[in-house]
Amino acid sequence: MTHLLLINPNTTASMTAAIAETARAVAAAGTQVQACQPTFGPVSIEGHFDEAIAAAGVAEQVRLADPVPDAVVIACFGDPGLDAAREAVDAPVLGIAEAAFHAAAMLASGFSVVTTMTRTCVTAERLLQRYGFERSCRGVHGTDIPVLALEAMARDTLAQIEAACRQALVADRSGAIVLGCAGMAALTQTLQQRLRVPVIDGVAAAVKFAEALAALGLTTSKRGDYARPLPKRYDGWAAALGWPTAG
Ligand code: 2AL
């Protein structure tokens, strides 16, 4: 049995449940998905400040994870806390943006990202640079749909996202769409049928890649910067997240 820890970095429990449903729909029979969210932080992640707090929330969840996971997925498109989570566990840790970019680059020579608030585009652009996908991503497009508005998924929200995808495919001359929010997962099949191009939801992609790495017996390298955090006391509200000192 592969124990996959699925962290929704925002605190909206209904969104955690929806993300877990997506993950369980694609997970192998031998994968047990444990979904969780931080005990503190923003209800949605739509900017740098939200993301800074959410990254600490991801660190909290991965630090306190019980049982110790075989694979971890961080289900927010900014991949908050990814490096911190990799230090904290041996298991492979995947962010949904990272997973989606890899999948898209294997399916089309160029892809477009369609996301939520325009102000979050810079986050996706920085991740594309960081992961080395700036040559295969041909554009990042905001729809100005708030993350929590995706929960209601009104018909006009779907229409707005579909229109943005169509515009992106033409303007960018791209062959695939990456959906830039964990809250868009439920739209994937509908959009793929309508657009007739690969539409990649990072949650599903990350779950399948994480399963594959775990099944291959591969773990996060503990040589170098992903080694366990140095032993030390943490103060204040983070006291429970510190690393035991010897003796
Ligand atoms: C996200 C996401 O995936 N979850 C969240 O709260 N915000 N992404 C985004 N681009 O807004």
Residues whose N, C-alpha, C, O or C-beta is under 5 A from the ligand:
A	BS01	2AL	N10 S44 I45 E46 A75 C76 F77 T115 T116 T120 V147 G180 C181 A182 G183
